[in-house]
């Protein structure tokens, strides 16, 4: 009798998660309040960085003039710069940064690979190769046209890297996936370089796009990729609970009501939408999806719901901060944001690889 009662308390209803003990509830509520307060701080930081992004550029404009250009434009040159260039650039950075950060968090959760990143595993290069193909062979030059190719390239490359990284003997490891991604990435970059070299006139604008930059993108680019980014964002945020169940394993996750196969398919679709649309808009930008989830995990722990919420806020903060830094370092010229994030992300990658607990999340 006593054993049966103890088993019933331990297992509970398999259709729902086990309720915490009464003494654990205050601690959990306190932790949730701290996470919510941290998220508000992150939102404030994002707002300040966005204001800085609108205020800083190759041309020095007083802050009062920036405010007038935002809220009461008078058609002057400074107002045009603020409205048509800096504001659009900032909004694009917000959307693309959120997409890349969520894509990285999803990839790490789905593959249980702490080194997963859209750029590191070649996903962005796959999107870039598809865009180059659409421009060079089909004459499709608008983002609304080649964004479909970018998403298809992302999905196909992800499938290829996963297949190569898990083939052979032994259990799949993060290092094997990274090596497979590096090989695929190198092959795709070689193909892109060959195509652009053979037809330099057709790919003149693509050479700037290929390093990843927020500069020179009009509001038409943002409007054309925004529906795909929003769809990917909503889908990613909806997967927070199922990803938590999936982290317990397929059998236990299924017992808790999750559908592992469905979760993986929807997660892959969200990654394709986010990476494809972001890459089509600004080119390949690496390491945002690697840096932010690892930093966020120090605050949120393994809970994917909080992790995704934080990534939604802090990823665009990192991207806009890197963009502002690129404008300031070589002023009045500027560095492409893709180069700045690569410089920031490379040391992080070295640290993660050298850690002893890198094989799994």
Sine and cosine of phi, psi and omega as CSV:
sin_phi,cos_phi,sin_psi,cos_psi,sin_omega,cos_omega
0.00,0.00,-0.76,0.66,0.01,-1.00
-0.89,0.46,-0.64,0.76,0.02,-1.00
-0.90,0.43,-0.63,0.77,0.01,-1.00
-0.90,0.43,-0.68,0.73,0.03,-1.00
-0.89,0.45,-0.67,0.74,-0.01,-1.00
-0.90,0.44,-0.64,0.77,0.03,-1.00
-0.91,0.42,-0.65,0.76,0.01,-1.00
-0.90,0.44,-0.65,0.76,0.02,-1.00
-0.92,0.40,-0.58,0.81,-0.07,-1.00
-0.96,0.27,-0.72,0.70,-0.07,-1.00
-0.99,0.14,-0.69,0.72,0.00,-1.00
0.91,0.41,-0.35,-0.94,0.03,-1.00
-0.99,0.16,0.86,-0.51,-0.04,-1.00
-0.93,0.36,-0.21,0.98,-0.04,-1.00
-1.00,0.07,-0.08,1.00,0.01,-1.00
-0.54,-0.84,0.40,-0.91,-0.02,-1.00
-0.89,0.45,0.48,-0.88,0.02,-1.00
-0.91,0.41,0.73,-0.68,0.02,-1.00
-0.95,0.31,0.63,-0.78,0.01,-1.00
-0.95,0.31,0.42,-0.91,0.08,-1.00
-0.89,0.45,0.36,-0.93,-0.04,-1.00
-0.85,0.52,-0.61,0.79,-0.03,-1.00
-0.94,0.33,-0.35,0.94,-0.01,-1.00
-1.00,0.10,-0.34,0.94,-0.07,-1.00
-0.90,0.43,-0.70,0.71,0.05,-1.00
-0.87,0.48,-0.63,0.78,0.03,-1.00
-0.90,0.43,-0.64,0.77,0.00,-1.00
-0.93,0.37,-0.66,0.75,0.02,-1.00
-0.90,0.43,-0.63,0.78,0.03,-1.00
-0.90,0.43,-0.66,0.75,0.03,-1.00
-0.90,0.43,-0.64,0.77,0.03,-1.00
-0.91,0.41,-0.61,0.79,0.05,-1.00
-0.91,0.42,-0.63,0.78,0.03,-1.00
-0.92,0.40,-0.64,0.77,0.05,-1.00
-0.91,0.42,-0.64,0.77,0.03,-1.00
-0.91,0.42,-0.64,0.77,0.05,-1.00
-0.90,0.43,-0.65,0.76,0.05,-1.00
-0.90,0.45,-0.59,0.81,0.03,-1.00
-0.92,0.40,-0.59,0.80,0.06,-1.00
-0.91,0.42,-0.64,0.77,0.06,-1.00
-0.89,0.45,-0.66,0.75,0.03,-1.00
-0.89,0.46,-0.64,0.77,0.05,-1.00
-0.89,0.46,-0.65,0.76,0.05,-1.00
-0.90,0.44,-0.68,0.74,0.04,-1.00
-0.88,0.47,-0.65,0.76,0.03,-1.00
-0.90,0.45,-0.66,0.75,0.02,-1.00
-0.88,0.47,-0.69,0.73,-0.01,-1.00
-0.91,0.41,-0.64,0.77,0.02,-1.00
-0.92,0.38,-0.61,0.80,0.05,-1.00
-0.90,0.43,-0.65,0.76,0.07,-1.00
-0.89,0.46,-0.67,0.75,0.04,-1.00
-0.90,0.45,-0.61,0.79,0.01,-1.00
-0.90,0.44,-0.60,0.80,0.02,-1.00
-0.97,0.26,-0.45,0.90,-0.11,-0.99
-1.00,0.01,-0.42,0.91,-0.14,-0.99
-0.96,-0.26,0.67,-0.74,0.06,-1.00
-0.20,-0.98,-0.10,-1.00,0.01,-1.00
-0.89,0.45,-0.48,0.88,0.01,-1.00
-0.97,-0.26,0.77,-0.63,0.00,-1.00
-0.98,0.22,0.85,-0.52,0.02,-1.00
-0.80,-0.60,0.80,-0.60,0.03,-1.00
-0.84,0.55,0.53,-0.85,-0.08,-1.00
-0.89,0.46,-0.60,0.80,0.05,-1.00
-0.88,0.48,-0.63,0.78,0.04,-1.00
-0.92,0.39,-0.58,0.81,0.05,-1.00
-0.89,0.46,-0.70,0.72,0.01,-1.00
-0.89,0.45,-0.67,0.74,0.03,-1.00
-0.91,0.42,-0.61,0.80,0.03,-1.00
-0.91,0.41,-0.49,0.87,0.01,-1.00
-0.98,0.19,-0.72,0.70,-0.18,-0.98
-0.97,-0.23,-0.39,0.92,0.05,-1.00
-0.57,-0.82,0.93,0.37,-0.03,-1.00
-0.89,0.46,0.68,-0.74,-0.05,-1.00
-0.92,-0.39,0.16,0.99,0.04,-1.00
0.99,0.11,0.03,1.00,0.04,-1.00
-0.95,0.31,0.19,-0.98,-0.04,-1.00
-0.88,0.47,-0.67,0.75,0.01,-1.00
-0.90,0.44,-0.64,0.77,0.02,-1.00
-0.90,0.43,-0.63,0.77,0.03,-1.00
-0.90,0.43,-0.66,0.75,0.02,-1.00
-0.88,0.48,-0.70,0.71,-0.03,-1.00
-0.92,0.39,-0.74,0.67,-0.08,-1.00
-0.96,0.29,-0.77,0.64,-0.18,-0.98
-1.00,0.05,-0.37,0.93,-0.07,-1.00
-0.91,-0.40,-0.88,0.47,-0.11,-0.99
-0.93,0.35,-0.67,0.74,-0.01,-1.00
-0.91,0.41,-0.71,0.71,0.03,-1.00
-0.88,0.47,-0.66,0.75,0.02,-1.00
-0.89,0.46,-0.64,0.76,0.01,-1.00
-0.93,0.38,-0.70,0.71,0.02,-1.00
-0.89,0.45,-0.64,0.77,0.04,-1.00
-0.91,0.42,-0.65,0.76,0.05,-1.00
-0.89,0.45,-0.61,0.79,0.05,-1.00
-0.88,0.47,-0.73,0.68,-0.05,-1.00
-0.93,0.36,-0.73,0.68,-0.04,-1.00
-0.93,0.37,-0.66,0.75,0.01,-1.00
-0.87,0.49,-0.70,0.72,0.04,-1.00
-0.88,0.47,-0.66,0.75,0.00,-1.00
-0.90,0.44,-0.70,0.71,-0.02,-1.00
-0.93,0.38,-0.64,0.77,0.01,-1.00
-0.91,0.42,-0.71,0.71,0.03,-1.00
-0.92,0.40,-0.61,0.80,0.03,-1.00
-0.88,0.47,-0.69,0.73,0.03,-1.00
-0.89,0.45,-0.68,0.73,0.02,-1.00
-0.89,0.45,-0.66,0.75,0.03,-1.00
-0.90,0.45,-0.69,0.72,-0.02,-1.00
-0.89,0.45,-0.65,0.76,0.01,-1.00
-0.91,0.41,-0.61,0.80,-0.01,-1.00
-0.96,0.29,-0.66,0.75,-0.06,-1.00
-0.94,0.33,-0.62,0.79,-0.03,-1.00
-0.99,-0.10,-0.14,0.99,-0.09,-1.00
0.81,0.59,0.66,0.75,-0.05,-1.00
-0.85,-0.52,0.94,-0.35,-0.04,-1.00
-0.93,0.36,-0.18,0.98,0.02,-1.00
-0.99,-0.15,0.09,1.00,-0.03,-1.00
-0.94,0.35,0.73,-0.68,0.01,-1.00
-0.35,-0.94,0.65,-0.76,-0.03,-1.00
-0.82,0.57,-0.59,0.81,0.01,-1.00
-0.99,0.16,-0.65,0.76,-0.08,-1.00
-0.93,0.38,-0.56,0.83,-0.01,-1.00
-1.00,-0.05,0.16,0.99,0.10,-0.99
0.99,0.12,0.10,0.99,-0.04,-1.00
-0.90,0.43,-0.67,0.74,0.00,-1.00
-0.93,0.36,-0.58,0.82,0.06,-1.00
-0.91,0.41,-0.57,0.82,0.08,-1.00
-0.89,0.45,-0.67,0.75,0.06,-1.00
-0.90,0.43,-0.66,0.75,0.01,-1.00
-0.89,0.45,-0.68,0.73,0.01,-1.00
-0.89,0.46,-0.62,0.78,0.03,-1.00
-0.92,0.39,-0.62,0.78,0.04,-1.00
-0.91,0.42,-0.69,0.72,0.03,-1.00
-0.87,0.50,-0.67,0.75,0.03,-1.00
-0.89,0.47,-0.69,0.73,0.00,-1.00
-0.90,0.44,-0.63,0.77,-0.02,-1.00
-0.96,0.28,-0.73,0.68,-0.13,-0.99
-0.97,0.26,-0.59,0.80,-0.12,-0.99
-0.96,-0.29,-0.41,0.91,-0.05,-1.00
-0.92,-0.39,-0.14,0.99,0.03,-1.00
0.95,0.32,0.38,0.93,0.02,-1.00
-1.00,0.03,0.91,-0.41,-0.12,-0.99
-0.90,-0.44,-0.07,1.00,-0.03,-1.00
-0.99,-0.17,0.58,-0.81,0.01,-1.00
-0.85,0.52,-0.56,0.83,0.01,-1.00
-0.91,0.41,-0.39,0.92,0.04,-1.00
-1.00,0.05,-0.75,0.66,-0.09,-1.00
-1.00,0.03,0.00,1.00,0.08,-1.00
-0.90,0.43,-0.52,0.85,0.05,-1.00
-0.91,0.41,-0.64,0.77,0.05,-1.00
-0.91,0.41,-0.63,0.78,0.00,-1.00
-0.89,0.46,-0.67,0.74,0.00,-1.00
-0.93,0.37,-0.64,0.77,0.06,-1.00
-0.90,0.43,-0.65,0.76,0.05,-1.00
-0.89,0.46,-0.63,0.78,0.04,-1.00
-0.88,0.47,-0.73,0.68,-0.05,-1.00
-0.91,0.42,-0.70,0.71,-0.02,-1.00
-0.91,0.41,-0.65,0.76,0.01,-1.00
-0.92,0.39,-0.66,0.75,0.04,-1.00
-0.87,0.50,-0.68,0.74,0.02,-1.00
-0.90,0.43,-0.67,0.75,-0.01,-1.00
-0.90,0.43,-0.70,0.71,-0.02,-1.00
-0.91,0.42,-0.68,0.74,0.00,-1.00
-0.91,0.42,-0.64,0.76,0.01,-1.00
-0.90,0.44,-0.70,0.71,0.01,-1.00
-0.93,0.38,-0.62,0.78,-0.06,-1.00
-0.96,0.29,-0.38,0.93,-0.02,-1.00
-0.96,-0.28,-0.02,1.00,0.00,-1.00
-0.97,0.23,0.37,-0.93,0.06,-1.00
1.00,-0.04,-0.12,-0.99,-0.06,-1.00
-0.99,0.12,0.37,-0.93,0.04,-1.00
1.00,0.07,0.30,-0.95,0.00,-1.00
-0.97,0.26,0.56,-0.83,0.04,-1.00
-0.88,0.48,0.59,-0.81,0.02,-1.00
-0.75,-0.67,0.41,-0.91,0.04,-1.00
-0.84,0.54,-0.62,0.79,-0.04,-1.00
-0.90,0.43,-0.65,0.76,0.02,-1.00
-0.90,0.44,-0.63,0.78,0.04,-1.00
-0.91,0.42,-0.65,0.76,0.02,-1.00
-0.91,0.42,-0.67,0.74,0.03,-1.00
-0.90,0.45,-0.66,0.75,0.06,-1.00
-0.89,0.45,-0.67,0.74,0.04,-1.00
-0.90,0.44,-0.62,0.79,0.03,-1.00
-0.90,0.43,-0.67,0.74,0.01,-1.00
-0.91,0.42,-0.72,0.69,0.02,-1.00
-0.90,0.44,-0.66,0.75,-0.01,-1.00
-0.88,0.48,-0.70,0.72,0.01,-1.00
-0.90,0.44,-0.66,0.76,0.01,-1.00
-0.90,0.43,-0.68,0.74,0.00,-1.00
-0.92,0.40,-0.66,0.75,0.02,-1.00
-0.89,0.45,-0.64,0.77,0.04,-1.00
-0.88,0.47,-0.67,0.74,0.03,-1.00
-0.90,0.43,-0.67,0.74,0.03,-1.00
-0.88,0.47,-0.71,0.71,-0.01,-1.00
-0.88,0.47,-0.64,0.77,0.01,-1.00
-0.89,0.45,-0.71,0.70,-0.01,-1.00
-0.90,0.44,-0.69,0.72,-0.01,-1.00
-0.93,0.36,-0.49,0.87,0.04,-1.00
-0.96,0.30,-0.60,0.80,-0.03,-1.00
-0.94,0.33,-0.49,0.87,-0.03,-1.00
-0.72,-0.70,0.98,0.21,-0.11,-0.99
-0.92,0.39,-0.58,0.82,-0.04,-1.00
-0.91,0.41,-0.68,0.73,-0.03,-1.00
-0.93,0.37,-0.50,0.87,-0.09,-1.00
-0.94,-0.34,0.39,0.92,-0.01,-1.00
-0.88,0.48,-0.74,0.67,0.00,-1.00
-0.94,0.35,-0.45,0.90,-0.04,-1.00
-0.94,0.35,-0.43,0.90,-0.03,-1.00
-0.91,0.42,-0.57,0.82,0.07,-1.00
-0.96,0.28,-0.66,0.75,0.00,-1.00
-0.89,0.46,-0.55,0.84,-0.14,-0.99
-0.93,0.36,-0.30,0.95,0.04,-1.00
-1.00,0.00,-0.11,0.99,0.02,-1.00
0.99,0.13,0.98,-0.20,-0.05,-1.00
-0.53,-0.85,0.55,-0.83,0.09,-1.00
-1.00,-0.03,-0.17,0.98,-0.07,-1.00
-0.97,0.24,0.51,-0.86,0.11,-0.99
0.96,0.29,0.30,0.95,0.03,-1.00
-0.97,-0.25,0.83,-0.56,0.02,-1.00
-0.99,0.13,0.13,-0.99,0.01,-1.00
-0.92,0.39,-0.33,0.94,0.05,-1.00
-0.91,0.42,-0.58,0.81,0.05,-1.00
-0.90,0.43,-0.72,0.70,0.00,-1.00
-0.87,0.48,-0.71,0.71,-0.05,-1.00
-0.91,0.42,-0.54,0.84,-0.05,-1.00
-0.97,0.23,-0.52,0.85,-0.01,-1.00
-0.99,-0.12,-0.22,0.97,-0.08,-1.00
-0.87,0.50,-0.67,0.74,0.02,-1.00
-0.85,0.52,-0.62,0.79,0.01,-1.00
-0.94,0.35,-0.65,0.76,0.04,-1.00
-0.90,0.43,-0.68,0.73,0.01,-1.00
-0.90,0.44,-0.67,0.74,0.04,-1.00
-0.88,0.48,-0.69,0.72,0.04,-1.00
-0.91,0.41,-0.63,0.78,0.02,-1.00
-0.90,0.44,-0.73,0.68,-0.01,-1.00
-0.90,0.44,-0.67,0.75,0.01,-1.00
-0.91,0.42,-0.66,0.75,0.01,-1.00
-0.90,0.45,-0.72,0.70,-0.03,-1.00
-0.91,0.41,-0.52,0.85,0.01,-1.00
-0.94,0.33,-0.28,0.96,-0.05,-1.00
-1.00,-0.02,0.07,1.00,-0.04,-1.00
-0.85,0.52,-0.77,0.64,0.02,-1.00
-0.90,0.44,-0.78,0.63,0.05,-1.00
-0.84,0.54,-0.58,0.82,0.02,-1.00
-0.92,0.38,-0.56,0.83,0.08,-1.00
-0.88,0.47,-0.69,0.73,0.03,-1.00
-0.92,0.38,-0.60,0.80,-0.01,-1.00
-0.91,0.41,-0.51,0.86,0.01,-1.00
-0.90,0.43,-0.34,0.94,0.02,-1.00
-0.99,0.14,-0.11,0.99,-0.07,-1.00
0.94,-0.33,0.41,-0.91,-0.07,-1.00
-0.90,0.44,-0.68,0.73,-0.07,-1.00
-0.92,0.38,-0.77,0.64,-0.01,-1.00
-0.93,0.37,-0.60,0.80,0.05,-1.00
-0.88,0.47,-0.66,0.75,0.05,-1.00
-0.90,0.43,-0.61,0.79,0.04,-1.00
-0.90,0.43,-0.49,0.87,0.02,-1.00
-1.00,0.09,0.07,1.00,0.06,-1.00
0.98,-0.18,-0.02,1.00,0.00,-1.00
-0.99,0.14,0.36,-0.93,0.06,-1.00
-0.87,-0.49,1.00,-0.09,-0.12,-0.99
-0.82,0.57,-0.72,0.69,-0.04,-1.00
-0.89,0.45,-0.70,0.71,0.01,-1.00
-0.89,0.45,-0.67,0.74,0.00,-1.00
-0.88,0.48,-0.68,0.73,0.00,-1.00
-0.91,0.41,-0.66,0.75,0.00,-1.00
-0.91,0.42,-0.73,0.69,0.01,-1.00
-0.91,0.41,-0.60,0.80,0.06,-1.00
-0.90,0.43,-0.67,0.74,0.04,-1.00
-0.90,0.44,-0.62,0.79,0.05,-1.00
-0.90,0.44,-0.67,0.74,0.02,-1.00
-0.89,0.45,-0.66,0.75,0.02,-1.00
-0.89,0.45,-0.67,0.74,0.01,-1.00
-0.89,0.45,-0.68,0.73,0.03,-1.00
-0.89,0.46,-0.74,0.67,-0.08,-1.00
-0.93,0.37,-0.76,0.65,-0.03,-1.00
-0.93,0.37,-0.67,0.74,-0.02,-1.00
-0.89,0.45,-0.74,0.67,-0.02,-1.00
-0.92,0.39,-0.68,0.74,-0.01,-1.00
-0.90,0.43,-0.70,0.72,-0.01,-1.00
-0.92,0.38,-0.64,0.77,0.03,-1.00
-0.88,0.47,-0.54,0.84,-0.07,-1.00
-0.98,0.18,-0.72,0.69,-0.18,-0.98
-0.80,-0.60,-0.02,1.00,-0.06,-1.00
1.00,-0.01,0.06,-1.00,-0.04,-1.00
-0.96,0.28,0.82,-0.57,0.06,-1.00
-0.80,-0.59,0.90,-0.43,-0.10,-0.99
-0.99,-0.12,0.25,-0.97,0.19,-0.98
0.97,0.23,-0.20,0.98,0.07,-1.00
-0.89,0.45,-0.69,0.72,0.02,-1.00
-0.96,0.29,-0.13,0.99,0.05,-1.00
-0.99,-0.12,-0.72,0.69,-0.10,-1.00
-0.93,0.37,-0.77,0.63,-0.18,-0.98
-0.91,0.41,-0.76,0.65,0.00,-1.00
-0.85,0.53,-0.60,0.80,0.02,-1.00
-0.93,0.37,-0.65,0.76,0.05,-1.00
-0.92,0.39,-0.66,0.76,-0.03,-1.00
-0.92,0.40,-0.61,0.80,-0.05,-1.00
-0.88,0.48,-0.40,0.92,0.07,-1.00
-0.92,0.40,-0.42,0.91,-0.02,-1.00
-0.99,-0.14,-0.70,0.71,-0.13,-0.99
-1.00,0.01,-0.34,0.94,-0.15,-0.99
0.96,0.28,-0.40,-0.92,-0.09,-1.00
-0.99,0.12,-0.04,1.00,-0.05,-1.00
-0.92,0.40,0.93,-0.38,-0.09,-1.00
-0.93,0.36,-0.44,0.90,0.01,-1.00
-0.90,0.43,-0.74,0.68,0.05,-1.00
-0.95,0.32,-0.61,0.79,-0.01,-1.00
-0.86,0.51,-0.73,0.69,-0.01,-1.00
-0.92,0.39,-0.61,0.79,0.02,-1.00
-0.90,0.45,-0.70,0.72,0.03,-1.00
-0.91,0.42,-0.66,0.75,0.02,-1.00
-0.89,0.46,-0.57,0.82,0.03,-1.00
-0.87,0.50,-0.50,0.86,-0.04,-1.00
-1.00,-0.09,-0.72,0.69,-0.15,-0.99
-0.99,0.15,-0.42,0.91,0.03,-1.00
-0.91,0.42,-0.74,0.67,0.10,-1.00
-0.91,0.42,-0.49,0.87,0.07,-1.00
-0.89,0.45,-0.68,0.73,0.04,-1.00
-0.90,0.43,-0.70,0.71,-0.05,-1.00
-0.91,0.42,-0.71,0.71,0.02,-1.00
-0.92,0.39,-0.62,0.79,0.06,-1.00
-0.89,0.46,-0.66,0.75,0.06,-1.00
-0.91,0.42,-0.59,0.81,0.02,-1.00
-0.92,0.40,-0.68,0.73,0.05,-1.00
-0.89,0.45,-0.67,0.74,0.03,-1.00
-0.88,0.48,-0.64,0.77,0.03,-1.00
-0.90,0.44,-0.51,0.86,0.04,-1.00
-0.96,0.27,-0.53,0.84,-0.09,-1.00
-1.00,0.09,-0.50,0.86,-0.14,-0.99
-0.91,0.41,-0.63,0.78,-0.06,-1.00
-0.83,-0.55,0.54,0.84,-0.02,-1.00
-0.84,0.55,0.69,-0.72,0.21,0.98
-1.00,0.08,-0.06,1.00,0.15,-0.99
-0.99,0.16,-0.12,-0.99,0.03,-1.00
-0.45,-0.89,0.41,-0.91,0.09,-1.00
-1.00,-0.09,0.63,-0.78,0.07,-1.00
-0.89,0.45,0.61,-0.79,-0.08,-1.00
-0.90,0.44,-0.47,0.88,0.05,-1.00
-0.89,0.45,-0.56,0.83,0.05,-1.00
-0.95,0.32,-0.60,0.80,-0.01,-1.00
-0.94,0.35,-0.71,0.71,0.02,-1.00
-0.91,0.42,-0.54,0.84,0.06,-1.00
-0.91,0.41,-0.66,0.75,0.03,-1.00
-0.91,0.41,-0.57,0.82,0.02,-1.00
-0.98,0.22,-0.57,0.82,-0.11,-0.99
-0.99,0.11,-0.45,0.90,-0.04,-1.00
-0.86,0.51,-0.72,0.69,0.05,-1.00
-0.89,0.46,-0.58,0.82,0.03,-1.00
-0.89,0.46,-0.67,0.74,0.02,-1.00
-0.89,0.46,-0.67,0.74,0.00,-1.00
-0.88,0.47,-0.68,0.74,0.01,-1.00
-0.90,0.44,-0.68,0.73,-0.02,-1.00
-0.91,0.41,-0.64,0.77,-0.01,-1.00
-0.92,0.39,-0.56,0.83,-0.04,-1.00
-0.98,0.19,-0.24,0.97,0.02,-1.00
-0.94,0.35,0.55,-0.84,-0.05,-1.00
-0.97,0.23,-0.40,0.92,-0.06,-1.00
-0.99,-0.16,0.42,0.91,-0.01,-1.00
-0.94,0.33,-0.39,0.92,-0.13,-0.99
-0.87,0.50,-0.44,0.90,-0.04,-1.00
-0.44,-0.90,0.36,-0.93,0.07,-1.00
-1.00,0.01,0.00,0.00,0.00,0.00
